[in-house]
Amino acid sequence: MTGLVLEGGGMRGVFTTGVLDCLLDNDIVFPYAIGVSAGAGHGLSYKSRQRGRAKKTCIDMLKKYNYVGIKQLWHTRSIFNQDIIYNLIPNELLPFDFEACFASFMRYEMVTTNCETGRAEYHTERYDSQRLLTICKASGSLPFGCPMCDLDGVPMLDGGITDPIPVDRALEQGCDRLIVVMTRNSDYRDSMPDLKKVSLMYSDYPRLRVALTHMADVYNACLDRVAELEKQGIAIVIRPEKPMEVDRLETDLSKLYALYDEGYDIATEKLKKFKGQVPCW
């Protein structure tokens, strides 16, 4: 079974939307997929087969509603306006097709970090639309930039803290081949400074503080694991080919459009190269 793994990365995830639209244009859908943070949200539009929806959410809706930035943090306590992203857009402005999503044969997991245990958790939802959106919101709730998200009575934050590229989870779920969509070029390594002092803001969550101090090491270990799987022929990796010019909170629309096109074009070339090795379901 081939599975799809979607990294997060905030607005860098526009690259992923280009890749996913390319897959849909080639009628390629997988029996299993897993997404983290921004990747979790984009993967939902892929699961519902709403081609172009993720791009519109990231670029067209951003242009109109300006839902990213420090101004949002001041007014909404979150670096992203979560009401717009997880309520107005999917329910009113650019309706998400919950019926198609729930009817899809693809099993889809989203990664969160449990603030009490400091460990990654993996969630799926096939019936409850509100819970589905809450899982997605929890998966993308950045530490320090967003409030904790209550999911089933448990405080959660971004899944990227504890499992930013969940290839091993996909393998554990029965996948023997992986398509891994990443939002950094191959030479990138995380050099995040020590967060021990900053993480004191989570004084009631000691295990979360420990997880936050190891984020860079965890991410770099994931990069090494992906490289290992790619070398073994288990993973086909689709990633930017040059250093990323778009940051997590990017609002420059020209850069975002270019990044979408880059994702689409690179995915197209990968499909040509690996023709016959990427199954159509």
C-alpha positions as CSV (number, residue, x, y, z in Angstrom):
1,M,0.0,0.0,0.0
2,T,1.3,3.4,-0.9
3,G,0.7,6.3,1.5
4,L,0.9,10.1,1.2
5,V,2.7,12.1,3.9
6,L,2.2,15.9,4.0
7,E,4.6,18.1,6.0
8,G,3.4,21.4,7.4
9,G,5.1,24.8,7.3
10,G,2.5,27.5,7.4
11,M,2.3,29.5,4.2
12,R,5.2,27.3,2.8
13,G,2.4,24.8,2.4
14,V,1.3,26.6,-0.8
15,F,3.9,24.3,-2.4
16,T,1.9,21.3,-1.2
17,T,-1.3,22.7,-2.7
18,G,0.4,22.7,-6.1
19,V,1.5,19.1,-5.6
20,L,-1.9,18.0,-4.6
21,D,-3.7,19.6,-7.5
22,C,-1.2,17.9,-9.8
23,L,-2.1,14.5,-8.2
24,L,-5.8,15.2,-8.6
25,D,-5.4,16.3,-12.2
26,N,-3.8,12.9,-12.8
27,D,-6.5,11.1,-10.8
28,I,-4.0,9.9,-8.3
29,V,-5.5,9.3,-4.8
30,F,-4.1,7.0,-2.1
31,P,-5.7,4.6,0.3
32,Y,-3.9,6.3,3.2
33,A,-2.6,9.8,3.9
34,I,-1.4,11.7,6.9
35,G,-0.9,15.5,7.3
36,V,0.6,17.8,9.8
37,S,-0.3,21.4,10.5
38,A,-0.8,23.2,7.2
39,G,-0.4,19.9,5.5
40,A,-3.3,18.5,7.5
41,G,-5.6,21.3,6.2
42,H,-4.5,21.0,2.6
43,G,-4.9,17.2,2.7
44,L,-8.5,17.5,3.6
45,S,-9.3,19.3,0.3
46,Y,-7.4,16.6,-1.5
47,K,-9.4,13.9,0.3
48,S,-12.7,15.6,-0.7
49,R,-11.2,16.0,-4.3
50,Q,-11.9,19.8,-4.4
51,R,-9.3,20.6,-6.9
52,G,-8.0,24.2,-6.4
53,R,-9.8,24.8,-3.1
54,A,-6.6,24.7,-1.0
55,K,-4.9,27.2,-3.4
56,K,-7.9,29.5,-3.1
57,T,-7.9,29.2,0.7
58,C,-4.2,30.1,0.9
59,I,-4.0,32.9,-1.7
60,D,-7.4,34.2,-2.7
61,M,-8.9,34.2,0.8
62,L,-5.6,35.6,2.2
63,K,-5.8,38.5,-0.2
64,K,-9.4,39.3,0.7
65,Y,-9.4,38.6,4.5
66,N,-5.7,39.1,5.5
67,Y,-6.0,36.4,8.1
68,V,-2.2,36.1,8.8
69,G,0.1,38.3,10.9
70,I,1.0,40.0,14.1
71,K,-2.1,42.1,13.8
72,Q,-4.2,39.0,14.1
73,L,-2.2,38.0,17.2
74,W,-3.2,41.3,18.8
75,H,-6.9,41.0,18.0
76,T,-7.5,37.3,18.2
77,R,-4.7,35.9,20.4
78,S,-3.5,33.9,17.4
79,I,-1.0,34.6,14.6
80,F,-3.7,33.2,12.2
81,N,-7.3,34.3,12.5
82,Q,-8.6,30.8,13.3
83,D,-12.2,31.8,13.1
84,I,-11.8,32.7,9.4
85,I,-9.7,29.6,8.6
86,Y,-11.6,27.0,10.5
87,N,-15.1,28.4,10.5
88,L,-16.0,31.1,7.9
89,I,-14.0,29.6,5.0
90,P,-15.0,25.9,5.3
91,N,-18.6,26.6,6.3
92,E,-19.5,29.8,4.4
93,L,-16.9,31.5,2.1
94,L,-15.4,28.5,0.3
95,P,-17.6,25.5,1.5
96,F,-15.8,22.3,2.3
97,D,-17.5,19.2,0.9
98,F,-17.9,17.2,4.1
99,E,-20.0,14.6,2.4
100,A,-17.4,13.8,-0.2
101,C,-14.7,13.8,2.4
102,F,-16.5,11.3,4.6
103,A,-17.5,9.1,1.6
104,S,-13.9,8.8,0.4
105,F,-12.2,5.4,0.7
106,M,-8.9,7.2,1.7
107,R,-8.1,6.9,5.4
108,Y,-6.7,10.2,6.5
109,E,-4.9,11.0,9.8
110,M,-3.9,14.4,11.2
111,V,-1.2,14.9,13.8
112,T,-1.5,16.9,17.0
113,T,0.7,17.3,20.0
114,N,-0.9,16.4,23.4
115,C,0.1,19.2,25.7
116,E,-0.3,17.1,28.8
117,T,1.8,14.1,27.6
118,G,4.1,16.0,25.2
119,R,3.6,13.3,22.7
120,A,2.2,13.1,19.1
121,E,-1.3,11.9,18.6
122,Y,-3.0,10.7,15.4
123,H,-6.6,11.5,14.7
124,T,-9.2,10.6,12.1
125,E,-12.9,11.5,11.7
126,R,-15.4,10.2,9.3
127,Y,-18.8,11.4,10.6
128,D,-18.6,14.7,12.7
129,S,-17.8,17.8,10.6
130,Q,-17.2,20.0,13.6
131,R,-14.7,17.5,15.2
132,L,-13.0,17.2,11.8
133,L,-12.4,21.0,11.7
134,T,-11.3,21.0,15.4
135,I,-8.7,18.3,14.7
136,C,-7.4,20.3,11.8
137,K,-7.3,23.4,13.9
138,A,-5.4,21.6,16.7
139,S,-2.9,20.2,14.2
140,G,-2.1,23.8,13.0
141,S,-2.1,25.6,16.4
142,L,1.5,26.8,16.5
143,P,3.2,27.0,19.9
144,F,3.7,30.6,21.1
145,G,1.6,31.8,18.2
146,C,-1.8,30.2,18.9
147,P,-3.8,29.3,21.9
148,M,-4.1,25.6,22.8
149,C,-7.0,23.9,21.1
150,D,-9.4,21.7,23.1
151,L,-9.9,18.4,21.3
152,D,-12.1,15.9,23.1
153,G,-11.3,17.7,26.4
154,V,-7.5,17.6,25.9
155,P,-5.4,20.6,25.2
156,M,-3.5,20.2,21.9
157,L,-1.0,22.1,19.8
158,D,0.7,21.8,16.4
159,G,1.6,18.2,15.4
160,G,4.9,19.5,14.0
161,I,6.3,19.8,17.5
162,T,6.5,16.1,18.0
163,D,6.1,14.4,14.5
164,P,6.7,16.9,11.8
165,I,7.2,14.4,8.9
166,P,5.3,11.3,10.1
167,V,6.8,8.7,7.7
168,D,7.2,6.1,10.4
169,R,3.5,6.5,11.4
170,A,2.6,5.8,7.8
171,L,4.8,2.7,7.7
172,E,3.2,1.5,11.0
173,Q,-0.2,1.8,9.4
174,G,0.7,-0.7,6.7
175,C,2.3,1.4,4.0
176,D,5.2,-0.1,2.2
177,R,5.7,2.8,-0.2
178,L,5.5,6.5,0.5
179,I,5.0,9.8,-1.4
180,V,6.4,12.4,0.9
181,V,5.6,16.1,0.2
182,M,8.0,18.5,2.0
183,T,8.2,22.2,2.2
184,R,11.9,22.7,2.5
185,N,14.7,22.1,0.0
186,S,17.0,19.0,0.5
187,D,19.9,21.0,2.0
188,Y,17.8,22.5,4.8
189,R,18.5,21.7,8.4
190,D,16.7,23.3,11.4
191,S,19.0,25.4,13.6
192,M,16.3,26.7,16.0
193,P,17.7,28.2,19.2
194,D,17.2,26.6,22.5
195,L,13.6,27.2,23.7
196,K,14.1,26.3,27.4
197,K,13.6,29.8,28.7
198,V,10.8,30.7,26.2
199,S,8.9,27.5,27.0
200,L,8.5,28.6,30.6
201,M,5.3,30.2,29.4
202,Y,3.9,26.7,29.4
203,S,4.7,26.2,33.1
204,D,1.6,24.0,33.7
205,Y,2.7,21.6,31.0
206,P,6.1,20.3,31.8
207,R,6.1,17.5,29.2
208,L,5.2,20.0,26.5
209,R,8.1,22.1,27.6
210,V,10.4,19.2,27.2
211,A,9.0,18.5,23.7
212,L,9.5,22.2,22.7
213,T,13.2,22.1,23.7
214,H,13.8,19.1,21.3
215,M,11.9,20.4,18.3
216,A,15.0,21.1,16.1
217,D,16.5,17.7,16.9
218,V,13.2,15.9,16.2
219,Y,12.8,17.7,12.9
220,N,16.4,17.0,11.8
221,A,16.0,13.3,12.8
222,C,12.9,13.2,10.5
223,L,14.9,14.7,7.7
224,D,17.5,11.9,8.1
225,R,14.8,9.3,8.2
226,V,13.2,10.6,5.0
227,A,16.6,10.6,3.3
228,E,17.1,7.0,4.5
229,L,13.8,5.9,3.1
230,E,14.4,7.7,-0.2
231,K,17.8,5.9,-0.5
232,Q,16.1,2.6,0.1
233,G,13.5,3.2,-2.6
234,I,10.7,3.2,-0.2
235,A,9.9,7.0,-0.4
236,I,9.5,9.3,-3.4
237,V,10.1,12.8,-2.1
238,I,8.5,15.9,-3.7
239,R,10.1,19.0,-2.3
240,P,11.3,22.5,-3.4
241,E,14.5,22.4,-5.4
242,K,15.9,25.7,-4.2
243,P,16.0,27.4,-0.9
244,M,12.6,28.6,0.2
245,E,11.9,32.3,-0.2
246,V,8.4,32.0,1.4
247,D,8.3,32.1,5.2
248,R,5.8,30.6,7.5
249,L,3.8,33.9,7.7
250,E,4.3,35.0,4.1
251,T,1.7,37.4,2.7
252,D,3.4,38.4,-0.6
253,L,0.9,37.1,-3.2
254,S,3.4,37.0,-6.1
255,K,5.6,34.7,-4.1
256,L,2.7,32.5,-3.1
257,Y,1.5,32.1,-6.7
258,A,5.1,31.2,-7.8
259,L,5.4,28.7,-5.0
260,Y,2.1,27.0,-6.0
261,D,3.4,26.8,-9.6
262,E,6.7,25.4,-8.4
263,G,4.9,22.6,-6.5
264,Y,2.7,21.7,-9.5
265,D,5.6,21.7,-11.9
266,I,7.9,19.6,-9.7
267,A,5.2,17.1,-9.0
268,T,4.6,16.8,-12.8
269,E,8.3,16.1,-13.4
270,K,8.3,13.5,-10.5
271,L,5.3,11.7,-12.0
272,K,7.1,11.5,-15.4
273,K,10.2,10.2,-13.8
274,F,8.5,7.6,-11.7
275,K,5.8,6.7,-14.2
276,G,4.4,3.3,-13.3
277,Q,5.7,3.5,-9.7
278,V,3.0,5.8,-8.4
279,P,-0.3,3.9,-8.4
280,C,-3.6,5.4,-9.5
281,W,-6.4,4.3,-7.2
